[in-house]
């Protein structure tokens, strides 16, 4: 028999009250409401936002536990870990503050977890769509939807797979995630995923407390979700539920220089290998092969998209030159050195 589980929403925010309010608005319109909402706010004016949240949705707080705390450390990953520690729910929906759920999304995801009575599933990701909740949208492609007889469809699908986070992320060792959903949920619309990224993450809290997001990655912490879900895969399967629809309002992506974003992404990946890999020579080779591949791929893509300064190509080329430094230089304190590097990159974004 399916178990009866609770779900809690955790949100980390920083100076984006307008997005936070919309995220909460759609969370509180779910057909299955959360048992709790935990918000960790890194803003200077967090008390003002807390008052607005408490007053605007005051009719909900008798049935839903609200926890609103200032960030102990102003950092995406550390704020997420703080929120997980504060949560008491069985299943955590860890969303960015600019992620808006369609009304049935929480119910769909919770039904999957509850059917998984043996707890073979560690994480479930939602599916991004192109519209706010309630708006009409064109159904996006899912596995199995492509016309395999179409050459254009084949090329498009191949490129999408190559450009996905699952391929940008270089694993530290052998993947441990299963290739198929557990038998208990195979009748539902779910499919296996190597990783879950982009602030649409849900997971079993008892696993998440053990794994946590890497404290090495701060600020614009690209690859933090990939790393978290990769390590979570040692506890169980990772699935995506295509009918659980999420909209990304994109609250910050366009504020960042493309070269800097991809430089941070490349450096973060090397840093994660430095601290996580048990074979640095193997990791160095894997990173080199991956960076060369994407540098070659973006030699075509950057000009095609009229990015004639080749920002992504340059980011991967820089990454190649830095592999020996990241993987083998005898730093006295690699953590402290890399935190300083991130601060410098963030200040000059």
ABEGO torsion letter per residue (X at the ends): XBBBBBBBBBBBBBGBAAAAAAAAAAAAABABBBABBBBBBABAAAAAAAAAAAAAAAAAAAABBBBBBBBABBBAAAAAAAAAAABABABBBBBBAABBBBAAAAAAAAAAAAABAAGABABBBBBBBABBBGBBBBBBBBBGABBAABAAAAAAAAAAAAABAAAABBBABBBABBABBBAAAAABBBBBBABBBGGABBBBAAAAAAAEBBAABBEBBBGAAAAAAAAAAAAEBBBBBAABBBBBAGAAAAABBAAAAAAAAAAAAAAAAAAABABAAAAAAAAAAAAAAAAAAAAAAAAAAGBAAGAAAAAAAAAAAAAAAAAABBBABAAAAAAAAAAAAAAAX
